[in-house]
Amino acid sequence: MEQMVTVLNRLSEIEAAAVNVEKQSADEKRRIAKEYEQKTLDFDRELEARTEEKLKEINEKLKAEAEEELLKMRRETEQALEAMKKEYTQNHEKLVDELFHYIIGE
């Protein structure tokens, strides 16, 4: 009978150890899942920050290019206007005569 009690005690100890291992395994699994979730959140935040920074750089570059193109167009327009004014100043009498003759049909 004493052997039976010893075997039962031993089986009880083994079962308690198995339950303890199972609990530790579940705890470790939860810890790893939580760690993985945190790493995922950190990665997402970092990726979002890098993406936002890259978009900001691209927008600034595009804005600078647009401003540069606008300045170029303004300079070209001013040059064209100056050329037209110069042409008019130098040739306004001739232009008036040509227009007059065109209107009267000569």
Buried (B, 14 or more C-beta within 10 A) or exposed (E): EEEEEEEEEEEEEEEEEEEEEEEEEEEEEEEEEEEEEEEEEEEEEEEEEEEEEEEEEEEEEEEEEEEEEEEEEEEEEEEEEEEEEEEEEEEEEEEEEEEEEEEEEE
